[in-house]
């Protein structure tokens, strides 16, 4: 419990951004939901950070980030919470408290911190999308898979806006994709992107030699990005892309 309380304190709104990104923070983050297993923080007018927790053998109880983007009371979720209970809490909060329709969920790779709560989304008949490589790897690992596949990119309408999901190459896994919300220039990098000062983390399914090249492509594709959400830790700006590129170039 002490570890959990420390994590929750760490994620309080005043400490949400990396230090070098504080100048980007025109919107003051607001914690809109908080339980023992799930935290939701509004980080812009129409984007939210959801954080749930995954117990691991090597890294302990790990906070795992996802993103929700909204327009005209429709939302798209990037990465499920880590388990079905937290996922159902997230779904109920957006449906019942914010009166939003969840039109899609997109796991950005095949690990549990991305699709561990997928069953709850299917229970509520929420369409799920993953690239075909994610679906293949999830099947190999005997876990629930997204119901709709795509190749390299996907555009999802959200009210009068849209989000783009795109594959740029291998890194944390061979299937990792990122999500971009052009309305507010927010990038969900997932586990492909590291928070500032992070270590390399779990490399069991990684392509370390290609990781930097892949993130370089992400940086070139989204030159106007203002906020970058990593799979774990504090959000930031382009500095997270630069840090990740440098971290893996050493190889």
N, C-alpha and C positions, 0 to 999 in steps of 0.2 A: 504493500500500500504506500510506503514511503517513496518508493521508486515512481509509482504512478502519480503521486501528488507532485513530485519534482517535475515530471514530464508535463503535467497540466500547467504548472506555474511557468515552465519554459515557453509554453505556447500561448501565454496570455497576449492579448493584442499588442501591448506596448513593446513586446519583444518578438514580433512576428517576422519583421523584415531583417535581412542582413544589414549590418551597420552602413555599408557603402551604398545602400539603396534607399536610405531614409529620405533622400531628396525627391524620390519618385512618389512618395506616399502623400498624395493630395487627399485621398479618401482615408478617413480614420477607420481602421478595422473595428468591426463590431462582433462580439461573440453572441451568436443568436441561438445556439443550442449547446448544452453541456451535460454530459452524463459520464458515468465511470468508464464507458467504453467508446464514446464518440463525442467529438467536438466539431462544431460547424462555426466558421468565422466568415462573415461577409467582408471581402477585401476590396470591393469596388461597387459601383452602382448595381451591377448585374452579374457579379461573379462571387463564388463562395469557395472556401477551402474546407474540405472535410478531412478529419484526422481520426483514424482508428488505430488499434494496436494489435501487433502480431508477436506472439511469444516464440522466440527462436532459440536454438541450442547455442549458436555462436555469438549472437549479439544481444541476447536478453529480450526484454519487452520493447519492441521497436515501434515508434510512432510512424504511421504510413499515411501519406497525403493522397488526396484525390481532389478533383475540381468539379464544380457545378456552374454552368453558365445559363443565364435566363434572358428571355425576351418575351414580352406579351404573355406573361404567366405560363410560358412553356420553358422547360429546362432539359438540358442534356447533362448526364453524369459521366465523368471520366474516372475510371477505376471504381470498383465497388469498395465499400468498407471490407475489412478483413474477414468478417464472418456474417452469417445470415441474420443474427439478432441485431447487430449494429446496422446492417443494410436495411432491415425492416424499420428500425428507428428513423433512419435517414429518409426513407420513402414516406413514412407517415408524417414526419415533420414538414416536408415540402408540400405534401398533398393537403394536410389538415390545417397547418398553421400559416403557411405562405400561399395556400390555394393555387398551387402550381401543378400542371400536368407534366409528368416526366415522360418525355417522348422517346428517349433512348439512353442506353448505358453502353459505354465503350471501355472494356478492359484493354489497357495499352500493352500488356504482354501476358504471358501464361502463368506467372507466379501467383501465389495465394494473396499477396498484397494488392493484386489487381482484380481478381475474380473470385475471391473467397466468399463473397456474399451474393454471387450471381443467382443462386436459387431463389432468393427473396424477390429479385427483380422479375424473374420468370413467374413466380407465384402471383405477382400483380399484373402479369401480362404486359410488361414493359419490354419493348424490342431491344435486343442486345446485338452488338456489332463487334466483330473482331477481324483482323486480317487473316487470310487463310492459313498463314504460318502459325498464328496464335491458336487457331482452332485445331490444327494438326498436332501441335505440341501439347495442348491441353488434353487431347484424346490419348496421346501416348502416356501422359501422366495420370490418366484415369480420373480426371476432374471434369466438372460440368463445363460445357463449351458455349460460347456465344452462338445464337441461332442464325445470324446473318453474317456472311463473309464478304470481304472485299480484297482487292489486290494491293495496290500501292497507295491509294488515296480514297477518301470518302468525304463528301460534303453533306452535312446534316442541317436541315432547316430548323430554326428555333424562333417561332413567331415570325417577325419580319426580318430577322437576322439569320446568321448561320455560323456553324463551326466547321473547321477543316481538320481532318485526321489524315496524317501522312506518314509514310514509311520512308526513312532516309538511309537506312543501312543498319548493320549490326553494331552492337555495343554491349549494354548490360545483358541483353539476350539477342538472339538472331532475329526475333520477331518484334522488337520494341518500336512502337509508333509514338508520335506526339500529337497533341491537340492544340489548335490555335483558334482564338476568338477575336476576329478582326475588329469588331465593334469597340473593344477596349484594349486591343493589342496585348492580350494575355496569352502566354504560352504555358501549357501543361507539358512539362518535359518528362514527367514520370521518373522512373529509375535510370533512364538514360542520362539525366542531368543531376549533378551533385550540388549540395549546398556548399557555401564557402567553408573552406578548411576541413571538409569531409575527407575521410579516407576512401580508398577504392571500394570497400565493402565486399559484398558477396560476389565472387567471380566464377562460381561453378558452372554457369551457362554463358559466360561472357566471351566476346571477341575483343580482347584488349588491344590488339594491333589495329583494329578498325575504329575503335571508339572515338578517338579524336577526329578522324576524318568525317565520321557521321555527324558529330556535333557541329563541325565546320559547315556542313551542308545546311543544317538547321539554322545556324546563324545567318547564312547568306540568304536563305529563303524568307526570313522574317526580320528584315532590317529595322522595322519600326516597333519591335517588341518593347514593352515597358515593364511588364511584370512577368517573371519566370517562376513557375512552381516546380520544385524538384520532387522526386518520389518520397524523400525523407528530409526533414529539417526545415530551416527557415526559407521563406521565399525571398526573391531578389529581383535583379534586372539582368541585363546582358552580362554582367560580371559573373553570373553563374555559368553561362556558356563558356566564357573565357577561362574560368577556373577549371571546368571539366576538361576542356581541350588541353590545357597545360598539364593537368594531373595525369592524363593518359599518354601524352606525348613523350614522357620520360621513358616509355617502353620502346 
